[in-house]
Amino acid sequence: PTPTFRVMSYNILAEKLAQEHMRELYLHVPHHVLSWPTRRDAILREVRRENPAIVGFQELDHYREFAPVMEVMGYQGCFVMRDNATQDGCATFWKADVFGLVEQEHIHFSKYKLRNNVALIVALAPLSNPSSILVVANTHILFNPKRGDIKLGQMRTLLDHVEAFSAQ
């Protein structure tokens, strides 16, 4: 039988970006709902409730705070930070009793003149079948709806990297 597992992915909205865009994007959202402690606790409750084997976070700007809590819940993880002042990035966590990390790759799209977004690719080996490898990509593509060209470039770059990464 094919093993099954749950994957969860969240753009958790970097705290600095929530504050910056509160008046334009989140005008009707109560302030307390956007506060970092409220959102953090809600996200961690959701992770505990759903108990996914793999979790991807985008716009995570509290990795040092999240990592130890996730570790207590049985996860290991890695993080890549964007090249900007918000200091957010992408983190991927996996259940340490289900998967082991084989390899990881960080992609900084700024290297390709495709803005300052990032991606994180991990190769995970199921502990029940270490010869089998699962490749997981986690990214935050540019938000700007008018820049489809940048989004397309970021996706093409990511898929090229995933293909090369998978071939190793």
OpenMM code with the backbone's topology and positions (N, CA, C; nanometers):
from openmm import Vec3, app, unit

residues = "PRO THR PRO THR PHE ARG VAL MET SER TYR ASN ILE LEU ALA GLU LYS LEU ALA GLN GLU HIS MET ARG GLU LEU TYR LEU HIS VAL PRO HIS HIS VAL LEU SER TRP PRO THR ARG ARG ASP ALA ILE LEU ARG GLU VAL ARG ARG GLU ASN PRO ALA ILE VAL GLY PHE GLN GLU LEU ASP HIS TYR ARG GLU PHE ALA PRO VAL MET GLU VAL MET GLY TYR GLN GLY CYS PHE VAL MET ARG ASP ASN ALA THR GLN ASP GLY CYS ALA THR PHE TRP LYS ALA ASP VAL PHE GLY LEU VAL GLU GLN GLU HIS ILE HIS PHE SER LYS TYR LYS LEU ARG ASN ASN VAL ALA LEU ILE VAL ALA LEU ALA PRO LEU SER ASN PRO SER SER ILE LEU VAL VAL ALA ASN THR HIS ILE LEU PHE ASN PRO LYS ARG GLY ASP ILE LYS LEU GLY GLN MET ARG THR LEU LEU ASP HIS VAL GLU ALA PHE SER ALA GLN".split()
positions = [
    Vec3(0.0825, -0.1201, 0.0000),
    Vec3(0.0000, 0.0000, 0.0000),
    Vec3(0.0869, 0.1264, 0.0000),
    Vec3(0.0386, 0.2286, -0.0682),
    Vec3(0.1077, 0.3568, -0.0730),
    Vec3(0.0872, 0.4308, 0.0584),
    Vec3(0.1950, 0.4777, 0.1210),
    Vec3(0.1784, 0.5515, 0.2466),
    Vec3(0.1078, 0.6855, 0.2208),
    Vec3(0.0288, 0.7273, 0.3164),
    Vec3(-0.0387, 0.8564, 0.3053),
    Vec3(0.0046, 0.9440, 0.4221),
    Vec3(0.0027, 1.0733, 0.3980),
    Vec3(0.0371, 1.1693, 0.5023),
    Vec3(-0.0260, 1.3037, 0.4671),
    Vec3(-0.0367, 1.3892, 0.5649),
    Vec3(-0.1006, 1.5197, 0.5498),
    Vec3(0.0054, 1.6279, 0.5350),
    Vec3(-0.0206, 1.7231, 0.4427),
    Vec3(0.0673, 1.8380, 0.4202),
    Vec3(-0.0141, 1.9641, 0.4451),
    Vec3(0.0468, 2.0612, 0.5125),
    Vec3(-0.0183, 2.1880, 0.5413),
    Vec3(0.0722, 2.3009, 0.4947),
    Vec3(0.0125, 2.4049, 0.4362),
    Vec3(0.0895, 2.5207, 0.3925),
    Vec3(0.0144, 2.6473, 0.4307),
    Vec3(0.0866, 2.7431, 0.4847),
    Vec3(0.0277, 2.8688, 0.5303),
    Vec3(0.1141, 2.9876, 0.4924),
    Vec3(0.0532, 3.0882, 0.4320),
    Vec3(0.1160, 3.2205, 0.4273),
    Vec3(0.0703, 3.2861, 0.5560),
    Vec3(0.1590, 3.2999, 0.6515),
    Vec3(0.1174, 3.3449, 0.7840),
    Vec3(0.1222, 3.4966, 0.8004),
    Vec3(0.1576, 3.5699, 0.6952),
    Vec3(0.1587, 3.7160, 0.6948),
    Vec3(0.2598, 3.7702, 0.7949),
    Vec3(0.3740, 3.8103, 0.7425),
    Vec3(0.4791, 3.8668, 0.8262),
    Vec3(0.4241, 3.9814, 0.9099),
    Vec3(0.4664, 3.9871, 1.0338),
    Vec3(0.4157, 4.0882, 1.1271),
    Vec3(0.4354, 4.2295, 1.0730),
    Vec3(0.5529, 4.2559, 1.0189),
    Vec3(0.5805, 4.3898, 0.9650),
    Vec3(0.4859, 4.4227, 0.8482),
    Vec3(0.4595, 4.3245, 0.7631),
    Vec3(0.3694, 4.3475, 0.6503),
    Vec3(0.2252, 4.3671, 0.6971),
    Vec3(0.1849, 4.2962, 0.8015),
    Vec3(0.0502, 4.3157, 0.8573),
    Vec3(0.0351, 4.4592, 0.9067),
    Vec3(0.1381, 4.5096, 0.9735),
    Vec3(0.1340, 4.6468, 1.0252),
    Vec3(0.1353, 4.7488, 0.9106),
    Vec3(0.2233, 4.7262, 0.8133),
    Vec3(0.2379, 4.8180, 0.6996),
    Vec3(0.1107, 4.8327, 0.6178),
    Vec3(0.0427, 4.7225, 0.5951),
    Vec3(-0.0719, 4.7214, 0.5039),
    Vec3(-0.2078, 4.7172, 0.5742),
    Vec3(-0.2068, 4.7406, 0.7046),
    Vec3(-0.3303, 4.7303, 0.7811),
    Vec3(-0.4397, 4.8203, 0.7258),
    Vec3(-0.4051, 4.9431, 0.6921),
    Vec3(-0.5073, 5.0399, 0.6486),
    Vec3(-0.5576, 5.0150, 0.5072),
    Vec3(-0.4758, 4.9536, 0.4226),
    Vec3(-0.5203, 4.9332, 0.2844),
    Vec3(-0.5752, 4.7932, 0.2570),
    Vec3(-0.5134, 4.6903, 0.3133),
    Vec3(-0.5556, 4.5538, 0.2849),
    Vec3(-0.6419, 4.4920, 0.3949),
    Vec3(-0.6255, 4.5382, 0.5175),
    Vec3(-0.6918, 4.4742, 0.6306),
    Vec3(-0.7780, 4.5728, 0.7094),
    Vec3(-0.8366, 4.6669, 0.6383),
    Vec3(-0.9149, 4.7740, 0.6992),
    Vec3(-1.0280, 4.7214, 0.7870),
    Vec3(-1.0940, 4.6146, 0.7452),
    Vec3(-1.2097, 4.5634, 0.8177),
    Vec3(-1.1763, 4.4463, 0.9109),
    Vec3(-1.0487, 4.4205, 0.9291),
    Vec3(-1.0067, 4.3131, 1.0190),
    Vec3(-0.9776, 4.3745, 1.1558),
    Vec3(-1.0401, 4.3251, 1.2606),
    Vec3(-1.0124, 4.3798, 1.3941),
    Vec3(-0.8629, 4.3732, 1.4265),
    Vec3(-0.8114, 4.4788, 1.4869),
    Vec3(-0.6682, 4.4903, 1.5153),
    Vec3(-0.6157, 4.3715, 1.5958),
    Vec3(-0.6912, 4.3280, 1.6962),
    Vec3(-0.6446, 4.2177, 1.7805),
    Vec3(-0.6274, 4.0879, 1.7010),
    Vec3(-0.7042, 4.0712, 1.5943),
    Vec3(-0.6928, 3.9505, 1.5119),
    Vec3(-0.5607, 3.9497, 1.4352),
    Vec3(-0.5129, 4.0684, 1.3969),
    Vec3(-0.3869, 4.0792, 1.3230),
    Vec3(-0.2645, 4.0787, 1.4135),
    Vec3(-0.2836, 4.0886, 1.5431),
    Vec3(-0.1674, 4.0923, 1.6324),
    Vec3(-0.0914, 3.9595, 1.6232),
    Vec3(0.0397, 3.9681, 1.6290),
    Vec3(0.1210, 3.8487, 1.6137),
    Vec3(0.0890, 3.7409, 1.7179),
    Vec3(0.0778, 3.7732, 1.8468),
    Vec3(0.0483, 3.6663, 1.9436),
    Vec3(-0.0830, 3.5929, 1.9135),
    Vec3(-0.1846, 3.6643, 1.8695),
    Vec3(-0.3129, 3.6004, 1.8363),
    Vec3(-0.2967, 3.5079, 1.7166),
    Vec3(-0.2315, 3.5571, 1.6115),
    Vec3(-0.2131, 3.4755, 1.4913),
    Vec3(-0.1222, 3.3561, 1.5186),
    Vec3(-0.0131, 3.3792, 1.5930),
    Vec3(0.0795, 3.2695, 1.6267),
    Vec3(0.0064, 3.1570, 1.6985),
    Vec3(-0.0700, 3.1933, 1.8009),
    Vec3(-0.1399, 3.0917, 1.8788),
    Vec3(-0.2420, 3.0167, 1.7932),
    Vec3(-0.3116, 3.0877, 1.7052),
    Vec3(-0.4110, 3.0237, 1.6178),
    Vec3(-0.3435, 2.9281, 1.5195),
    Vec3(-0.2310, 2.9691, 1.4635),
    Vec3(-0.1580, 2.8844, 1.3682),
    Vec3(-0.1083, 2.7582, 1.4379),
    Vec3(-0.0508, 2.7737, 1.5562),
    Vec3(0.0007, 2.6571, 1.6289),
    Vec3(-0.1123, 2.5635, 1.6725),
    Vec3(-0.2278, 2.6188, 1.7088),
    Vec3(-0.3443, 2.5343, 1.7408),
    Vec3(-0.3858, 2.4524, 1.6189),
    Vec3(-0.3847, 2.5191, 1.5027),
    Vec3(-0.4221, 2.4507, 1.3778),
    Vec3(-0.3241, 2.3376, 1.3459),
    Vec3(-0.1951, 2.3631, 1.3635),
    Vec3(-0.0946, 2.2596, 1.3379),
    Vec3(-0.1153, 2.1428, 1.4337),
    Vec3(-0.1367, 2.1736, 1.5612),
    Vec3(-0.1601, 2.0662, 1.6592),
    Vec3(-0.2845, 1.9844, 1.6228),
    Vec3(-0.3919, 2.0544, 1.5853),
    Vec3(-0.5183, 1.9862, 1.5548),
    Vec3(-0.5066, 1.8979, 1.4306),
    Vec3(-0.4464, 1.9502, 1.3250),
    Vec3(-0.4369, 1.8763, 1.1981),
    Vec3(-0.3237, 1.7751, 1.1964),
    Vec3(-0.2203, 1.8006, 1.2763),
    Vec3(-0.1065, 1.7093, 1.2893),
    Vec3(-0.0486, 1.6654, 1.1539),
    Vec3(-0.0131, 1.7616, 1.0682),
    Vec3(0.0423, 1.7237, 0.9371),
    Vec3(0.1834, 1.6671, 0.9504),
    Vec3(0.2212, 1.5843, 0.8554),
    Vec3(0.3571, 1.5303, 0.8529),
    Vec3(0.4554, 1.6347, 0.8006),
    Vec3(0.4054, 1.7255, 0.7152),
    Vec3(0.4891, 1.8311, 0.6563),
    Vec3(0.4125, 1.9623, 0.6639),
    Vec3(0.4824, 2.0683, 0.7036),
    Vec3(0.4223, 2.2013, 0.7121),
    Vec3(0.5126, 2.3011, 0.6410),
    Vec3(0.4526, 2.3817, 0.5532),
    Vec3(0.5247, 2.4906, 0.4881),
    Vec3(0.4673, 2.6238, 0.5347),
    Vec3(0.5540, 2.7139, 0.5749),
    Vec3(0.5124, 2.8493, 0.6122),
    Vec3(0.5791, 2.9477, 0.5181),
    Vec3(0.5016, 3.0462, 0.4735),
    Vec3(0.5564, 3.1555, 0.3957),
    Vec3(0.5348, 3.2837, 0.4756),
    Vec3(0.6214, 3.3807, 0.4525),
    Vec3(0.6207, 3.5089, 0.5249),
    Vec3(0.6412, 3.4895, 0.6748),
    Vec3(0.7145, 3.3876, 0.7121),
    Vec3(0.7457, 3.3636, 0.8529),
    Vec3(0.8605, 3.4555, 0.8937),
    Vec3(0.8325, 3.5457, 0.9864),
    Vec3(0.9377, 3.6356, 1.0350),
    Vec3(0.9705, 3.6100, 1.1815),
    Vec3(0.9268, 3.4968, 1.2326),
    Vec3(0.9554, 3.4577, 1.3713),
    Vec3(1.0058, 3.3130, 1.3758),
    Vec3(1.0970, 3.2788, 1.2866),
    Vec3(1.1450, 3.1405, 1.2798),
    Vec3(1.2081, 3.0964, 1.4122),
    Vec3(1.2888, 3.1834, 1.4713),
    Vec3(1.3568, 3.1462, 1.5969),
    Vec3(1.2568, 3.1203, 1.7093),
    Vec3(1.1419, 3.1824, 1.7011),
    Vec3(1.0358, 3.1602, 1.7990),
    Vec3(0.9573, 3.0323, 1.7641),
    Vec3(0.9334, 3.0108, 1.6355),
    Vec3(0.8535, 2.8959, 1.5900),
    Vec3(0.9281, 2.7641, 1.6015),
    Vec3(1.0546, 2.7619, 1.5642),
    Vec3(1.1300, 2.6361, 1.5563),
    Vec3(1.1278, 2.5563, 1.6867),
    Vec3(1.1543, 2.6181, 1.8032),
    Vec3(1.1519, 2.5384, 1.9266),
    Vec3(1.0127, 2.4841, 1.9608),
    Vec3(0.9080, 2.5604, 1.9308),
    Vec3(0.7714, 2.5142, 1.9567),
    Vec3(0.7388, 2.3974, 1.8641),
    Vec3(0.7770, 2.4100, 1.7382),
    Vec3(0.7533, 2.3008, 1.6433),
    Vec3(0.8333, 2.1764, 1.6841),
    Vec3(0.9534, 2.1977, 1.7359),
    Vec3(1.0361, 2.0849, 1.7791),
    Vec3(0.9689, 2.0091, 1.8937),
    Vec3(0.9101, 2.0819, 1.9873),
    Vec3(0.8379, 2.0186, 2.0980),
    Vec3(0.7212, 1.9350, 2.0449),
    Vec3(0.6628, 1.9794, 1.9329),
    Vec3(0.5520, 1.9049, 1.8716),
    Vec3(0.6016, 1.7908, 1.7822),
    Vec3(0.7344, 1.7701, 1.7780),
    Vec3(0.7894, 1.6573, 1.7035),
    Vec3(0.8414, 1.6889, 1.5646),
    Vec3(0.8577, 1.8180, 1.5328),
    Vec3(0.9019, 1.8584, 1.3993),
    Vec3(1.0482, 1.9006, 1.3983),
    Vec3(1.1106, 1.8820, 1.2849),
    Vec3(1.2387, 1.9442, 1.2524),
    Vec3(1.2116, 2.0340, 1.1334),
    Vec3(1.2989, 2.1326, 1.1108),
    Vec3(1.2727, 2.2220, 0.9992),
    Vec3(1.3932, 2.2996, 0.9543),
    Vec3(1.3738, 2.3719, 0.8452),
    Vec3(1.4764, 2.4614, 0.7936),
    Vec3(1.4082, 2.5865, 0.7387),
    Vec3(1.4872, 2.6898, 0.7161),
    Vec3(1.4352, 2.8224, 0.6875),
    Vec3(1.5262, 2.8937, 0.5885),
    Vec3(1.4665, 2.9715, 0.4991),
    Vec3(1.5423, 3.0615, 0.4119),
    Vec3(1.4771, 3.1991, 0.4235),
    Vec3(1.5599, 3.3010, 0.4481),
    Vec3(1.5093, 3.4360, 0.4682),
    Vec3(1.5221, 3.5177, 0.3404),
    Vec3(1.4201, 3.6005, 0.3168),
    Vec3(1.4243, 3.6901, 0.2013),
    Vec3(1.5327, 3.7954, 0.2205),
    Vec3(1.5729, 3.8547, 0.1088),
    Vec3(1.6743, 3.9597, 0.1097),
    Vec3(1.6052, 4.0949, 0.1229),
    Vec3(1.5393, 4.1192, 0.2365),
    Vec3(1.4721, 4.2474, 0.2529),
    Vec3(1.4634, 4.2850, 0.3993),
    Vec3(1.4083, 4.4019, 0.4238),
    Vec3(1.4018, 4.4551, 0.5590),
    Vec3(1.2997, 4.3832, 0.6476),
    Vec3(1.2017, 4.3145, 0.5886),
    Vec3(1.1009, 4.2491, 0.6727),
    Vec3(1.1568, 4.1263, 0.7432),
    Vec3(1.2648, 4.0711, 0.6922),
    Vec3(1.3314, 3.9540, 0.7495),
    Vec3(1.2378, 3.8344, 0.7628),
    Vec3(1.1493, 3.8204, 0.6656),
    Vec3(1.0637, 3.7030, 0.6637),
    Vec3(1.1153, 3.6062, 0.5583),
    Vec3(1.0575, 3.4889, 0.5562),
    Vec3(1.0997, 3.3913, 0.4577),
    Vec3(1.0109, 3.2691, 0.4597),
    Vec3(1.0645, 3.1596, 0.4071),
    Vec3(0.9913, 3.0335, 0.3987),
    Vec3(1.0554, 2.9315, 0.4922),
    Vec3(0.9702, 2.8587, 0.5621),
    Vec3(1.0170, 2.7507, 0.6492),
    Vec3(0.9401, 2.6241, 0.6137),
    Vec3(1.0099, 2.5137, 0.6148),
    Vec3(0.9479, 2.3839, 0.5950),
    Vec3(0.9818, 2.2976, 0.7162),
    Vec3(0.8775, 2.2389, 0.7752),
    Vec3(0.8931, 2.1497, 0.8899),
    Vec3(0.8386, 2.0121, 0.8523),
    Vec3(0.8958, 1.9091, 0.9106),
    Vec3(0.8499, 1.7727, 0.8879),
    Vec3(0.8554, 1.6987, 1.0213),
    Vec3(0.7652, 1.6008, 1.0357),
    Vec3(0.7628, 1.5185, 1.1565),
    Vec3(0.8908, 1.4341, 1.1595),
    Vec3(0.9675, 1.4500, 1.2664),
    Vec3(1.0964, 1.3817, 1.2778),
    Vec3(1.0808, 1.2301, 1.2920),
    Vec3(0.9630, 1.1840, 1.3327),
    Vec3(0.9430, 1.0393, 1.3435),
    Vec3(0.8846, 0.9791, 1.2156),
    Vec3(0.8685, 1.0643, 1.1117),
    Vec3(0.8152, 1.0184, 0.9833),
    Vec3(0.9189, 1.0341, 0.8721),
    Vec3(0.9905, 1.1473, 0.8733),
    Vec3(1.0864, 1.1793, 0.7667),
    Vec3(1.2206, 1.2202, 0.8249),
    Vec3(1.3239, 1.1990, 0.7443),
    Vec3(1.4568, 1.2500, 0.7739),
    Vec3(1.5009, 1.3396, 0.6591),
    Vec3(1.5727, 1.4461, 0.6914),
    Vec3(1.6227, 1.5376, 0.5889),
    Vec3(1.7419, 1.4758, 0.5177),
    Vec3(1.7351, 1.4753, 0.3855),
    Vec3(1.8455, 1.4253, 0.3033),
    Vec3(1.9279, 1.5435, 0.2533),
    Vec3(1.8587, 1.6462, 0.2057),
    Vec3(1.9277, 1.7611, 0.1460),
    Vec3(1.8309, 1.8788, 0.1396),
    Vec3(1.8879, 1.9995, 0.1305),
    Vec3(1.8052, 2.1180, 0.1124),
    Vec3(1.8736, 2.2155, 0.0182),
    Vec3(1.7928, 2.2975, -0.0458),
    Vec3(1.8449, 2.4029, -0.1348),
    Vec3(1.7642, 2.5291, -0.1117),
    Vec3(1.8356, 2.6410, -0.1048),
    Vec3(1.7724, 2.7724, -0.0905),
    Vec3(1.7821, 2.8452, -0.2239),
    Vec3(1.6727, 2.9047, -0.2667),
    Vec3(1.6726, 2.9836, -0.3894),
    Vec3(1.6397, 3.1278, -0.3537),
    Vec3(1.7271, 3.2173, -0.3929),
    Vec3(1.7035, 3.3617, -0.3779),
    Vec3(1.6768, 3.4154, -0.5185),
    Vec3(1.5500, 3.4478, -0.5454),
    Vec3(1.5123, 3.4923, -0.6795),
    Vec3(1.5810, 3.6224, -0.7189),
    Vec3(1.6289, 3.6992, -0.6212),
    Vec3(1.7013, 3.8230, -0.6518),
    Vec3(1.8276, 3.7938, -0.7331),
    Vec3(1.8834, 3.6761, -0.7158),
    Vec3(2.0017, 3.6344, -0.7924),
    Vec3(1.9714, 3.6304, -0.9427),
    Vec3(1.8436, 3.6117, -0.9753),
    Vec3(1.7996, 3.6040, -1.1146),
    Vec3(1.7261, 3.7314, -1.1578),
    Vec3(1.7402, 3.8356, -1.0752),
    Vec3(1.6731, 3.9646, -1.1005),
    Vec3(1.5204, 3.9483, -1.1066),
    Vec3(1.4692, 3.8610, -1.0171),
    Vec3(1.3258, 3.8323, -1.0105),
    Vec3(1.2709, 3.8699, -0.8722),
    Vec3(1.3047, 3.9879, -0.8276),
    Vec3(1.2613, 4.0426, -0.6978),
    Vec3(1.3263, 3.9670, -0.5823),
    Vec3(1.2787, 3.9961, -0.4616),
    Vec3(1.3481, 3.9411, -0.3441),
    Vec3(1.2758, 3.8228, -0.2798),
    Vec3(1.1937, 3.7531, -0.3533),
    Vec3(1.1270, 3.6349, -0.2988),
    Vec3(1.2262, 3.5187, -0.2914),
    Vec3(1.1880, 3.4172, -0.2158),
    Vec3(1.2747, 3.3010, -0.1956),
    Vec3(1.1957, 3.1723, -0.2103),
    Vec3(1.2688, 3.0632, -0.2199),
    Vec3(1.2095, 2.9299, -0.2201),
    Vec3(1.3008, 2.8368, -0.1422),
    Vec3(1.2427, 2.7340, -0.0894),
    Vec3(1.3151, 2.6330, -0.0127),
    Vec3(1.2743, 2.4964, -0.0673),
    Vec3(1.3733, 2.4174, -0.1072),
    Vec3(1.3482, 2.2824, -0.1565),
    Vec3(1.4143, 2.1860, -0.0590),
    Vec3(1.3399, 2.0849, -0.0158),
    Vec3(1.3970, 1.9830, 0.0725),
    Vec3(1.3722, 1.8458, 0.0141),
    Vec3(1.4686, 1.7586, 0.0334),
    Vec3(1.4526, 1.6169, 0.0007),
    Vec3(1.4371, 1.5440, 0.1332),
    Vec3(1.3261, 1.4744, 0.1491),
    Vec3(1.2961, 1.4016, 0.2713),
    Vec3(1.2879, 1.2524, 0.2426),
    Vec3(1.3428, 1.1744, 0.3326),
    Vec3(1.3352, 1.0287, 0.3197),
    Vec3(1.2393, 0.9758, 0.4256),
    Vec3(1.1368, 0.9032, 0.3841),
    Vec3(1.0488, 0.8411, 0.4835),
    Vec3(1.1283, 0.7415, 0.5676),
    Vec3(1.1144, 0.7494, 0.6983),
    Vec3(1.1897, 0.6587, 0.7851),
    Vec3(1.1469, 0.5134, 0.7629),
    Vec3(1.0234, 0.4949, 0.7156),
    Vec3(0.9743, 0.3594, 0.6884),
    Vec3(1.0303, 0.3018, 0.5585),
    Vec3(1.0870, 0.3889, 0.4722),
    Vec3(1.1421, 0.3457, 0.3442),
    Vec3(1.2496, 0.4453, 0.3004),
    Vec3(1.3667, 0.4439, 0.3667),
    Vec3(1.4701, 0.5452, 0.3430),
    Vec3(1.5234, 0.5520, 0.2005),
    Vec3(1.5010, 0.4481, 0.1201),
    Vec3(1.5496, 0.4528, -0.0177),
    Vec3(1.4581, 0.5364, -0.1064),
    Vec3(1.3408, 0.5696, -0.0566),
    Vec3(1.2459, 0.6524, -0.1299),
    Vec3(1.2655, 0.7985, -0.0878),
    Vec3(1.2594, 0.8905, -0.1825),
    Vec3(1.2821, 1.0322, -0.1531),
    Vec3(1.1611, 1.1134, -0.1964),
    Vec3(1.1199, 1.2052, -0.1093),
    Vec3(1.0124, 1.2985, -0.1388),
    Vec3(1.0729, 1.4383, -0.1492),
    Vec3(1.0502, 1.5059, -0.2606),
    Vec3(1.1001, 1.6418, -0.2786),
    Vec3(0.9846, 1.7386, -0.2535),
    Vec3(1.0079, 1.8346, -0.1643),
    Vec3(0.9071, 1.9337, -0.1265),
    Vec3(0.9620, 2.0720, -0.1559),
    Vec3(0.8855, 2.1511, -0.2319),
    Vec3(0.9244, 2.2901, -0.2607),
    Vec3(0.8267, 2.3830, -0.1899),
    Vec3(0.8798, 2.4879, -0.1311),
    Vec3(0.8010, 2.5844, -0.0559),
    Vec3(0.8470, 2.7228, -0.0988),
    Vec3(0.7539, 2.8057, -0.1454),
    Vec3(0.7922, 2.9380, -0.1921),
    Vec3(0.6815, 3.0389, -0.1680),
    Vec3(0.7198, 3.1636, -0.1761),
    Vec3(0.6237, 3.2736, -0.1744),
    Vec3(0.6503, 3.3521, -0.3026),
    Vec3(0.5619, 3.3339, -0.3983),
    Vec3(0.5746, 3.4022, -0.5269),
    Vec3(0.5282, 3.5474, -0.5103),
    Vec3(0.5831, 3.6348, -0.5895),
    Vec3(0.5484, 3.7769, -0.5850),
    Vec3(0.3972, 3.7970, -0.5806),
    Vec3(0.3501, 3.8872, -0.4964),
    Vec3(0.2075, 3.9132, -0.4802),
    Vec3(0.1504, 4.0000, -0.5919),
    Vec3(0.2242, 4.0961, -0.6403),
    Vec3(0.1757, 4.1988, -0.7326),
    Vec3(0.1001, 4.1386, -0.8520),
    Vec3(-0.0330, 4.1622, -0.8585),
    Vec3(-0.1128, 4.1046, -0.9675),
    Vec3(-0.0778, 4.1607, -1.1053),
    Vec3(-0.0066, 4.2719, -1.1103),
    Vec3(0.0305, 4.3322, -1.2394),
    Vec3(0.1644, 4.2816, -1.2918),
    Vec3(0.2301, 4.1962, -1.2157),
    Vec3(0.3626, 4.1488, -1.2575),
    Vec3(0.3641, 3.9993, -1.2829),
    Vec3(0.2759, 3.9554, -1.3717),
    Vec3(0.2713, 3.8145, -1.4106),
    Vec3(0.4028, 3.7678, -1.4700),
    Vec3(0.4751, 3.8593, -1.5345),
    Vec3(0.6039, 3.8233, -1.5933),
    Vec3(0.7034, 3.7802, -1.4849),
    Vec3(0.7035, 3.8505, -1.3728),
    Vec3(0.7932, 3.8152, -1.2619),
    Vec3(0.7480, 3.6831, -1.1998),
    Vec3(0.6182, 3.6690, -1.1795),
    Vec3(0.5652, 3.5447, -1.1222),
    Vec3(0.6020, 3.4246, -1.2087),
    Vec3(0.5839, 3.4401, -1.3378),
    Vec3(0.6169, 3.3326, -1.4314),
    Vec3(0.7663, 3.3005, -1.4268),
    Vec3(0.8492, 3.4036, -1.4220),
    Vec3(0.9940, 3.3831, -1.4118),
    Vec3(1.0320, 3.3111, -1.2832),
    Vec3(0.9677, 3.3483, -1.1738),
    Vec3(0.9955, 3.2815, -1.0467),
    Vec3(0.9545, 3.1341, -1.0517),
    Vec3(0.8385, 3.1068, -1.1084),
    Vec3(0.7930, 2.9676, -1.1174),
    Vec3(0.8832, 2.8851, -1.2082),
    Vec3(0.9224, 2.9438, -1.3206),
    Vec3(1.0112, 2.8721, -1.4129),
    Vec3(1.1448, 2.8403, -1.3451),
    Vec3(1.1977, 2.9386, -1.2734),
    Vec3(1.3244, 2.9196, -1.2027),
    Vec3(1.3094, 2.8114, -1.0960),
    Vec3(1.2006, 2.8178, -1.0202),
    Vec3(1.1776, 2.7178, -0.9161),
    Vec3(1.1665, 2.5781, -0.9773),
    Vec3(1.0879, 2.5648, -1.0830),
    Vec3(1.0708, 2.4326, -1.1444),
    Vec3(1.2013, 2.3800, -1.2039),
    Vec3(1.2835, 2.4687, -1.2598),
    Vec3(1.4159, 2.4269, -1.3089),
    Vec3(1.5007, 2.3721, -1.1945),
    Vec3(1.4970, 2.4416, -1.0812),
    Vec3(1.5738, 2.3973, -0.9646),
    Vec3(1.5201, 2.2660, -0.9086),
    Vec3(1.3882, 2.2524, -0.9023),
    Vec3(1.3287, 2.1278, -0.8525),
    Vec3(1.3679, 2.0109, -0.9428),
    Vec3(1.3646, 2.0342, -1.0741),
    Vec3(1.4022, 1.9274, -1.1666),
    Vec3(1.5477, 1.8864, -1.1471),
    Vec3(1.6393, 1.9844, -1.1367),
    Vec3(1.7801, 1.9541, -1.1170),
    Vec3(1.8033, 1.8883, -0.9798),
    Vec3(1.7367, 1.9391, -0.8790),
    Vec3(1.7470, 1.8868, -0.7429),
    Vec3(1.7005, 1.7413, -0.7381),
    Vec3(1.5915, 1.7115, -0.8060),
    Vec3(1.5344, 1.5761, -0.8073),
    Vec3(1.6232, 1.4774, -0.8802),
    Vec3(1.6998, 1.5283, -0.9758),
    Vec3(1.7859, 1.4401, -1.0555),
    Vec3(1.9116, 1.3971, -0.9812),
    Vec3(1.9430, 1.4643, -0.8722),
    Vec3(2.0667, 1.4331, -0.7974),
    Vec3(2.0573, 1.3003, -0.7256),
] * unit.nanometer
topology = app.Topology()
chain = topology.addChain("A")
for resn in residues:
    res = topology.addResidue(resn, chain)
    for name in ("N", "CA", "C"):
        topology.addAtom(name, app.Element.getBySymbol(name[0]), res)
